[in-house]
């Protein structure tokens, strides 16, 4: 777009607006990597806890404590990037800003839940409530990005959470938790990642818009 | 009677910049250059014109010893863009 002073027709103007809005829309797409990593971490922790319940290798929450350490490491890296290195994205979208705040809120809610588990709610009901929290976040994500797999997944996740609420066996709750994160995070995460790769691949072929 | 199309916006590159900035919160100069497929010099001139018109806010800072320029549309810019689109719609409806 170098011929800046060229006389524009109304149709051309409309086309430019449409083109640029479409370009910006692509920036709103999420690559799903965060969901995949977070989902697999939760899934592995749930399944290892079930195995641990059978073989009694370590204490009951051993794998959840390991997950907690990893989460804190990831969080610290994010905080250092944001506040120390001041690593800024080339473009800041409204959705991204919303997600930054929501991620912080989600993390605080998880901390509340973990505290409640330790203060007497207990792991059986506590994990059922956690699944409910996942469902809420997945619904917001799906709605904000107009990503149907996440919207559908949120309701399935809640179903898992609802069933988990009536369980008394921690092993069953762990299996339901693994199922919930598989449906809620891992599968939509991989779908999002595949769509993202398709879009970025197309963009590379087309060059700049 | 038709409203005259805003001359600040009725230019290929300035319109592209504004359309892009309307859809995001803020964007770096290099991002805008890449998406509009323009040269740095030309984009710089057009960004300056939009800034002078009060349609965008330009922030310059240094990151790792390199200048980093970010642009953000202002309330005045949003209003101008909306009026431009409305005027454009009026023209196109009569043209049908």
Interface residues (C-beta under 8 A of the other chain):
Chain A: X1 X2 X3 X4 X5 X6 X8 X10 X11 X12 X13 X14 X16 X17 X19 X20 X21 X23 X24 X25 X27 X86 X88 X90 X91 X92 X93 X94 X96 X97 X207 X208 X209
Chain B: X5 X10 X11 X12 X13 X14 X15 X16 X19 X20 X22 X23 X24 X25 X26 X27 X28 X30 X31 X34 X35 X36 X37 X38 X39 X42 X45 X46 X63 X68 X70 X85 X88 X91 X92 X95
